[in-house]
Amino acid sequence: MAPEGSSTCPLHASRDDRKSARLAAGRMAPEPRMRVTETFAQAREVLRNGALKEVIPGIDRFKAEDPTKVPVIFLDGEIHRRRRAAIARFFTPKAIATRYRAVMEECSNRLLHQMQAKGGGHLDRISFQLAVTVAATIVGLTNSDQAGLASRIKVTLASGLVQKSHWAAKLVAELIRRCHALNFFIRDVRPAIAARRKQRQEDVISHLLDEGYSDTAILIECMTYAAAGMMTTREFIVMAAWHLFGNEALLQRFLTGDEADQFAILEEILRLEPIASVLHRHADEDIELPEAGPIPADTVFAIDIRAANTDEEATGPCPYAIDPDRAKQMKGIGSFMSFGDGAHRCPGAQVALHETRVFLDRLFRVPGIRLEREPDMRWCEELTSYELRNAMIACDRT
Ligand code: HEM
């Protein structure tokens, strides 16, 4: 989908630092009926237009008896705005500094000590543990063992993504999915709810209880955060580490830079390697857009995040080269569209950037740290996302 033209930059005419672009280009196939955005400006106007509704292909619009009790990602309009305002307090810079930062540091230290004791480890497993621990703190899934929580979330989410064409296979897959979801509910969600019924805490589950959510609705919201916050951050940490392992100058800049410079590097990597490659929106009625023109009712937009993030109008020259100074020069947001835009823009963006920075800053200071095996890259159709698996890192054993 993204135009794969060569850069017009005179200095880096053929430079292309992207690792996931080739895989994505071969796998991103919007349905013919969809209208695909091609530029940054088009993507922005679609994502910022309140008349275009969130839609996830393959999943029917969420139906609940009470529309205020559906997961945040499926809400739109005023209900969505109110929900986002209510959960905003869990994602403020103050919440990160006073509550989550200590969790990020403690968890990173623990995971890296374990790695050093073994002389290495699977980077994607380590990054998933970290992503689960941080997101679980925000959600309030803190009354069960964290290592078990990570594996239960992994199998529950994976079983939800299994695509089968034969009805019997579908039935079996659905039964398996429900078993995993039930196990996750009994071991992790139910104890967290019980603890918060006794005493509310400063987290999402406590907020949902105040709002009168049922146990099932809370389980579904927990799964939303798991998919939105845990799976994404796992991939991002591995992708950022892969770039830094392979680019000595960038790594030195990361290790010697201040926090702002480290964020600039991470955001620039995320611009080039967005986790969600495509977002979707639906026009319920006829509308007119300044860039895209008249849009008939029932149009589905496929918002091509990769194309938006490499549109020279927005990025300046050499859009396929890593340049941590780009956003400052272009007076834009460093991650461009990688966290979305408009009403549904990722509330966890700063959390993800902070935990990745905290972890990688420690990882790359571990004595003898090296990448023993590059990750295998595969594609997740349902999330239009790359997945990085089996990256092996090694270090001096303590
Ligand atoms: C590198 C990591 C991450 C990436 C790339 C990412 C990306 C995104 C994107 C693109 C969206 C917009 C979806 C849309 O418009 O359809 C989104 C929404 C969301 N993200 Fe993230 N995310 C990340 C981390 C997190 C974290 C750490 C959390 C929470 C702990 C989180 C929670 C959410 C939630 C709840 C939504 C739905 C918001 C809404 O619909 O209003 N994300 N994310």
Residues whose N, C-alpha, C, O or C-beta is under 5 A from the ligand:
A	BS01	HEM	V72 I73 A135 I138 A228 G229 T232 T233 F236 I275 A276 L279 M337 S338 F339 G340 A343 H344 R345 C346 P347 G348 A349 V351 A352
